[in-house]
């Protein structure tokens, strides 16, 4: 399938086209897609035309392009993420009623934290995480939880890579981070003030399915807020989600 001068396969180029869409860039012109995907203009136009014909992309009346409903439909068929979200939402709603801030569900994906659900109160504080958005694993309470319980090779790979600072207290020293991860495994939770934004504190706990950590559920509190009630609510929610996941396997 490698039929381009660069040796890229058709699948690789299609993935690059789809990856140009982000939470901040949901609608683009074909020229923008080509530029962000590093594709020649003719290739970008041809691939976009074919993806529109297949329903994976859509054009509006101004010829701008967005992700298509067909892509969403296919992504949800048999999706483990859909099963996890469905199991988690009722428990997340109960947490949200207590904290009245942000309640989030995240999974580990390609060595990053991928947020798959978020509930927010209208008066909630700052939070840069979005549904379908990503953050480095070391830079949020949810990510730290996922990294703590990840396979040793994942932890080693992340700790060996650069650890950029997002907030004033983002852990950026590998040995410090290694100690933090060991503490998360020991206690089963993390409280991370200022790891993403100086005005916020993240609290997170793991969610297990058949004994394996498959997600992290977290809340984002104003800096200085007592994390105790949120931690207790999250631990109760994790138990509820795990029970629901067991039911869906039965």
KOLMARPA-425385 format. One record per residue (C-alpha): residue number from 1; x, y, z; residue in one letter. Coordinates in steps of 0.5 Angstrom, whole numbers, plus 500, padded with zeros to 3 digits. Layout:
BEGIN
node nr: NUM&X: X&Y: Y&Z: Z&rest: a
...
This chain:
BEGIN
node nr: 1&X: 500&Y: 500&Z: 500&rest: x
node nr: 2&X: 506&Y: 505&Z: 500&rest: x
node nr: 3&X: 505&Y: 508&Z: 493&rest: x
node nr: 4&X: 507&Y: 515&Z: 495&rest: x
node nr: 5&X: 514&Y: 518&Z: 494&rest: x
node nr: 6&X: 516&Y: 518&Z: 501&rest: x
node nr: 7&X: 514&Y: 511&Z: 502&rest: x
node nr: 8&X: 508&Y: 513&Z: 507&rest: x
node nr: 9&X: 502&Y: 508&Z: 506&rest: x
node nr: 10&X: 495&Y: 510&Z: 504&rest: x
node nr: 11&X: 493&Y: 508&Z: 511&rest: x
node nr: 12&X: 498&Y: 513&Z: 514&rest: x
node nr: 13&X: 496&Y: 519&Z: 510&rest: x
node nr: 14&X: 489&Y: 518&Z: 512&rest: x
node nr: 15&X: 491&Y: 518&Z: 519&rest: x
node nr: 16&X: 495&Y: 524&Z: 519&rest: x
node nr: 17&X: 489&Y: 527&Z: 515&rest: x
node nr: 18&X: 484&Y: 525&Z: 521&rest: x
node nr: 19&X: 489&Y: 527&Z: 526&rest: x
node nr: 20&X: 489&Y: 534&Z: 524&rest: x
node nr: 21&X: 483&Y: 535&Z: 527&rest: x
node nr: 22&X: 483&Y: 537&Z: 535&rest: x
node nr: 23&X: 479&Y: 540&Z: 540&rest: x
node nr: 24&X: 481&Y: 547&Z: 538&rest: x
node nr: 25&X: 481&Y: 546&Z: 530&rest: x
node nr: 26&X: 474&Y: 542&Z: 529&rest: x
node nr: 27&X: 473&Y: 545&Z: 522&rest: x
node nr: 28&X: 479&Y: 546&Z: 517&rest: x
node nr: 29&X: 480&Y: 548&Z: 509&rest: x
node nr: 30&X: 483&Y: 543&Z: 505&rest: x
node nr: 31&X: 489&Y: 547&Z: 504&rest: x
node nr: 32&X: 490&Y: 547&Z: 512&rest: x
node nr: 33&X: 489&Y: 540&Z: 512&rest: x
node nr: 34&X: 494&Y: 539&Z: 507&rest: x
node nr: 35&X: 499&Y: 543&Z: 511&rest: x
node nr: 36&X: 498&Y: 540&Z: 518&rest: x
node nr: 37&X: 498&Y: 533&Z: 515&rest: x
node nr: 38&X: 505&Y: 535&Z: 511&rest: x
node nr: 39&X: 501&Y: 533&Z: 505&rest: x
node nr: 40&X: 502&Y: 536&Z: 498&rest: x
node nr: 41&X: 496&Y: 540&Z: 496&rest: x
node nr: 42&X: 493&Y: 535&Z: 490&rest: x
node nr: 43&X: 494&Y: 529&Z: 495&rest: x
node nr: 44&X: 490&Y: 532&Z: 501&rest: x
node nr: 45&X: 485&Y: 534&Z: 496&rest: x
node nr: 46&X: 484&Y: 527&Z: 493&rest: x
node nr: 47&X: 484&Y: 524&Z: 500&rest: x
node nr: 48&X: 479&Y: 529&Z: 503&rest: x
node nr: 49&X: 474&Y: 528&Z: 497&rest: x
node nr: 50&X: 475&Y: 520&Z: 498&rest: x
node nr: 51&X: 474&Y: 521&Z: 506&rest: x
node nr: 52&X: 468&Y: 525&Z: 505&rest: x
node nr: 53&X: 465&Y: 520&Z: 500&rest: x
node nr: 54&X: 465&Y: 515&Z: 505&rest: x
node nr: 55&X: 462&Y: 519&Z: 510&rest: x
node nr: 56&X: 468&Y: 520&Z: 515&rest: x
node nr: 57&X: 469&Y: 527&Z: 513&rest: x
node nr: 58&X: 463&Y: 532&Z: 512&rest: x
node nr: 59&X: 463&Y: 539&Z: 508&rest: x
node nr: 60&X: 459&Y: 545&Z: 510&rest: x
node nr: 61&X: 456&Y: 550&Z: 505&rest: x
node nr: 62&X: 463&Y: 554&Z: 505&rest: x
node nr: 63&X: 467&Y: 548&Z: 503&rest: x
node nr: 64&X: 470&Y: 547&Z: 510&rest: x
node nr: 65&X: 471&Y: 540&Z: 512&rest: x
node nr: 66&X: 470&Y: 537&Z: 519&rest: x
node nr: 67&X: 469&Y: 530&Z: 522&rest: x
node nr: 68&X: 463&Y: 526&Z: 519&rest: x
node nr: 69&X: 458&Y: 522&Z: 523&rest: x
node nr: 70&X: 460&Y: 516&Z: 520&rest: x
node nr: 71&X: 467&Y: 516&Z: 523&rest: x
node nr: 72&X: 463&Y: 517&Z: 530&rest: x
node nr: 73&X: 458&Y: 511&Z: 529&rest: x
node nr: 74&X: 464&Y: 507&Z: 527&rest: x
node nr: 75&X: 468&Y: 509&Z: 533&rest: x
node nr: 76&X: 463&Y: 507&Z: 538&rest: x
node nr: 77&X: 461&Y: 500&Z: 535&rest: x
node nr: 78&X: 464&Y: 495&Z: 540&rest: x
node nr: 79&X: 468&Y: 500&Z: 543&rest: x
node nr: 80&X: 471&Y: 499&Z: 550&rest: x
node nr: 81&X: 471&Y: 506&Z: 551&rest: x
node nr: 82&X: 464&Y: 507&Z: 550&rest: x
node nr: 83&X: 463&Y: 501&Z: 555&rest: x
node nr: 84&X: 467&Y: 504&Z: 560&rest: x
node nr: 85&X: 463&Y: 511&Z: 560&rest: x
node nr: 86&X: 457&Y: 508&Z: 560&rest: x
node nr: 87&X: 459&Y: 504&Z: 567&rest: x
node nr: 88&X: 462&Y: 511&Z: 569&rest: x
node nr: 89&X: 457&Y: 516&Z: 568&rest: x
node nr: 90&X: 452&Y: 515&Z: 574&rest: x
node nr: 91&X: 458&Y: 514&Z: 579&rest: x
node nr: 92&X: 461&Y: 521&Z: 576&rest: x
node nr: 93&X: 454&Y: 524&Z: 577&rest: x
node nr: 94&X: 454&Y: 523&Z: 584&rest: x
node nr: 95&X: 461&Y: 525&Z: 585&rest: x
node nr: 96&X: 459&Y: 531&Z: 581&rest: x
node nr: 97&X: 453&Y: 533&Z: 586&rest: x
node nr: 98&X: 458&Y: 533&Z: 591&rest: x
node nr: 99&X: 464&Y: 537&Z: 589&rest: x
node nr: 100&X: 460&Y: 541&Z: 584&rest: x
node nr: 101&X: 467&Y: 543&Z: 580&rest: x
node nr: 102&X: 470&Y: 538&Z: 574&rest: x
node nr: 103&X: 469&Y: 531&Z: 575&rest: x
node nr: 104&X: 473&Y: 527&Z: 569&rest: x
node nr: 105&X: 474&Y: 520&Z: 566&rest: x
node nr: 106&X: 481&Y: 518&Z: 563&rest: x
node nr: 107&X: 485&Y: 513&Z: 560&rest: x
node nr: 108&X: 492&Y: 511&Z: 558&rest: x
node nr: 109&X: 493&Y: 511&Z: 550&rest: x
node nr: 110&X: 499&Y: 512&Z: 547&rest: x
node nr: 111&X: 503&Y: 514&Z: 553&rest: x
node nr: 112&X: 498&Y: 520&Z: 554&rest: x
node nr: 113&X: 492&Y: 521&Z: 558&rest: x
node nr: 114&X: 486&Y: 521&Z: 554&rest: x
node nr: 115&X: 480&Y: 524&Z: 557&rest: x
node nr: 116&X: 474&Y: 521&Z: 555&rest: x
node nr: 117&X: 468&Y: 524&Z: 559&rest: x
node nr: 118&X: 468&Y: 530&Z: 563&rest: x
node nr: 119&X: 462&Y: 533&Z: 568&rest: x
node nr: 120&X: 463&Y: 541&Z: 570&rest: x
node nr: 121&X: 459&Y: 545&Z: 574&rest: x
node nr: 122&X: 457&Y: 552&Z: 571&rest: x
node nr: 123&X: 461&Y: 556&Z: 576&rest: x
node nr: 124&X: 467&Y: 551&Z: 576&rest: x
node nr: 125&X: 474&Y: 553&Z: 576&rest: x
node nr: 126&X: 480&Y: 553&Z: 571&rest: x
node nr: 127&X: 481&Y: 546&Z: 567&rest: x
node nr: 128&X: 484&Y: 545&Z: 561&rest: x
node nr: 129&X: 482&Y: 538&Z: 560&rest: x
node nr: 130&X: 477&Y: 537&Z: 555&rest: x
node nr: 131&X: 473&Y: 531&Z: 552&rest: x
node nr: 132&X: 478&Y: 527&Z: 547&rest: x
node nr: 133&X: 483&Y: 532&Z: 549&rest: x
node nr: 134&X: 490&Y: 529&Z: 551&rest: x
node nr: 135&X: 495&Y: 531&Z: 557&rest: x
node nr: 136&X: 502&Y: 528&Z: 558&rest: x
node nr: 137&X: 502&Y: 523&Z: 563&rest: x
node nr: 138&X: 506&Y: 526&Z: 569&rest: x
node nr: 139&X: 502&Y: 533&Z: 568&rest: x
node nr: 140&X: 495&Y: 531&Z: 572&rest: x
node nr: 141&X: 492&Y: 527&Z: 577&rest: x
node nr: 142&X: 489&Y: 523&Z: 572&rest: x
node nr: 143&X: 495&Y: 522&Z: 568&rest: x
node nr: 144&X: 499&Y: 520&Z: 575&rest: x
node nr: 145&X: 494&Y: 515&Z: 577&rest: x
node nr: 146&X: 495&Y: 512&Z: 570&rest: x
node nr: 147&X: 502&Y: 512&Z: 570&rest: x
node nr: 148&X: 503&Y: 509&Z: 577&rest: x
node nr: 149&X: 499&Y: 503&Z: 575&rest: x
node nr: 150&X: 502&Y: 502&Z: 568&rest: x
node nr: 151&X: 506&Y: 497&Z: 566&rest: x
node nr: 152&X: 513&Y: 498&Z: 568&rest: x
node nr: 153&X: 516&Y: 499&Z: 561&rest: x
node nr: 154&X: 511&Y: 504&Z: 560&rest: x
node nr: 155&X: 513&Y: 508&Z: 566&rest: x
node nr: 156&X: 521&Y: 507&Z: 564&rest: x
node nr: 157&X: 519&Y: 510&Z: 557&rest: x
node nr: 158&X: 516&Y: 516&Z: 560&rest: x
node nr: 159&X: 521&Y: 517&Z: 565&rest: x
node nr: 160&X: 526&Y: 517&Z: 560&rest: x
node nr: 161&X: 523&Y: 522&Z: 556&rest: x
node nr: 162&X: 523&Y: 530&Z: 557&rest: x
node nr: 163&X: 518&Y: 532&Z: 562&rest: x
node nr: 164&X: 515&Y: 538&Z: 561&rest: x
node nr: 165&X: 512&Y: 543&Z: 566&rest: x
node nr: 166&X: 505&Y: 545&Z: 565&rest: x
node nr: 167&X: 504&Y: 548&Z: 572&rest: x
node nr: 168&X: 508&Y: 551&Z: 578&rest: x
node nr: 169&X: 508&Y: 544&Z: 581&rest: x
node nr: 170&X: 508&Y: 539&Z: 575&rest: x
node nr: 171&X: 513&Y: 534&Z: 577&rest: x
node nr: 172&X: 519&Y: 534&Z: 572&rest: x
node nr: 173&X: 525&Y: 530&Z: 576&rest: x
node nr: 174&X: 525&Y: 523&Z: 574&rest: x
node nr: 175&X: 527&Y: 520&Z: 581&rest: x
node nr: 176&X: 522&Y: 525&Z: 584&rest: x
node nr: 177&X: 516&Y: 522&Z: 580&rest: x
node nr: 178&X: 518&Y: 515&Z: 581&rest: x
node nr: 179&X: 517&Y: 516&Z: 588&rest: x
node nr: 180&X: 511&Y: 520&Z: 587&rest: x
node nr: 181&X: 508&Y: 514&Z: 583&rest: x
node nr: 182&X: 510&Y: 509&Z: 588&rest: x
node nr: 183&X: 506&Y: 513&Z: 593&rest: x
node nr: 184&X: 500&Y: 513&Z: 589&rest: x
node nr: 185&X: 501&Y: 505&Z: 588&rest: x
node nr: 186&X: 501&Y: 505&Z: 596&rest: x
node nr: 187&X: 495&Y: 509&Z: 598&rest: x
node nr: 188&X: 491&Y: 508&Z: 592&rest: x
node nr: 189&X: 490&Y: 516&Z: 590&rest: x
node nr: 190&X: 493&Y: 522&Z: 589&rest: x
node nr: 191&X: 492&Y: 529&Z: 591&rest: x
node nr: 192&X: 496&Y: 534&Z: 586&rest: x
node nr: 193&X: 496&Y: 541&Z: 587&rest: x
node nr: 194&X: 498&Y: 546&Z: 581&rest: x
node nr: 195&X: 501&Y: 540&Z: 577&rest: x
node nr: 196&X: 497&Y: 543&Z: 571&rest: x
node nr: 197&X: 495&Y: 550&Z: 573&rest: x
node nr: 198&X: 497&Y: 554&Z: 579&rest: x
node nr: 199&X: 490&Y: 555&Z: 581&rest: x
node nr: 200&X: 487&Y: 548&Z: 581&rest: x
node nr: 201&X: 488&Y: 541&Z: 585&rest: x
node nr: 202&X: 487&Y: 535&Z: 582&rest: x
node nr: 203&X: 485&Y: 529&Z: 586&rest: x
node nr: 204&X: 484&Y: 522&Z: 582&rest: x
node nr: 205&X: 483&Y: 514&Z: 584&rest: x
node nr: 206&X: 484&Y: 508&Z: 579&rest: x
node nr: 207&X: 479&Y: 504&Z: 576&rest: x
node nr: 208&X: 480&Y: 497&Z: 575&rest: x
node nr: 209&X: 477&Y: 492&Z: 571&rest: x
node nr: 210&X: 478&Y: 484&Z: 572&rest: x
node nr: 211&X: 484&Y: 487&Z: 577&rest: x
node nr: 212&X: 487&Y: 491&Z: 572&rest: x
node nr: 213&X: 487&Y: 499&Z: 572&rest: x
node nr: 214&X: 483&Y: 501&Z: 566&rest: x
node nr: 215&X: 482&Y: 508&Z: 567&rest: x
node nr: 216&X: 482&Y: 514&Z: 573&rest: x
node nr: 217&X: 477&Y: 518&Z: 575&rest: x
node nr: 218&X: 479&Y: 525&Z: 578&rest: x
node nr: 219&X: 476&Y: 532&Z: 580&rest: x
node nr: 220&X: 479&Y: 539&Z: 579&rest: x
node nr: 221&X: 478&Y: 543&Z: 585&rest: x
node nr: 222&X: 480&Y: 550&Z: 587&rest: x
node nr: 223&X: 487&Y: 551&Z: 590&rest: x
node nr: 224&X: 487&Y: 550&Z: 597&rest: x
node nr: 225&X: 480&Y: 546&Z: 598&rest: x
node nr: 226&X: 480&Y: 540&Z: 602&rest: x
node nr: 227&X: 481&Y: 534&Z: 598&rest: x
node nr: 228&X: 478&Y: 529&Z: 603&rest: x
node nr: 229&X: 471&Y: 529&Z: 601&rest: x
node nr: 230&X: 473&Y: 529&Z: 594&rest: x
node nr: 231&X: 477&Y: 523&Z: 595&rest: x
node nr: 232&X: 472&Y: 519&Z: 599&rest: x
node nr: 233&X: 467&Y: 521&Z: 593&rest: x
node nr: 234&X: 472&Y: 518&Z: 588&rest: x
node nr: 235&X: 473&Y: 512&Z: 592&rest: x
node nr: 236&X: 466&Y: 510&Z: 592&rest: x
node nr: 237&X: 465&Y: 512&Z: 585&rest: x
node nr: 238&X: 471&Y: 507&Z: 583&rest: x
node nr: 239&X: 468&Y: 502&Z: 587&rest: x
node nr: 240&X: 461&Y: 503&Z: 583&rest: x
node nr: 241&X: 464&Y: 503&Z: 576&rest: x
node nr: 242&X: 468&Y: 497&Z: 578&rest: x
node nr: 243&X: 462&Y: 493&Z: 580&rest: x
node nr: 244&X: 458&Y: 496&Z: 574&rest: x
node nr: 245&X: 464&Y: 493&Z: 569&rest: x
node nr: 246&X: 463&Y: 486&Z: 572&rest: x
node nr: 247&X: 456&Y: 486&Z: 571&rest: x
node nr: 248&X: 457&Y: 488&Z: 564&rest: x
node nr: 249&X: 462&Y: 482&Z: 563&rest: x
node nr: 250&X: 457&Y: 477&Z: 566&rest: x
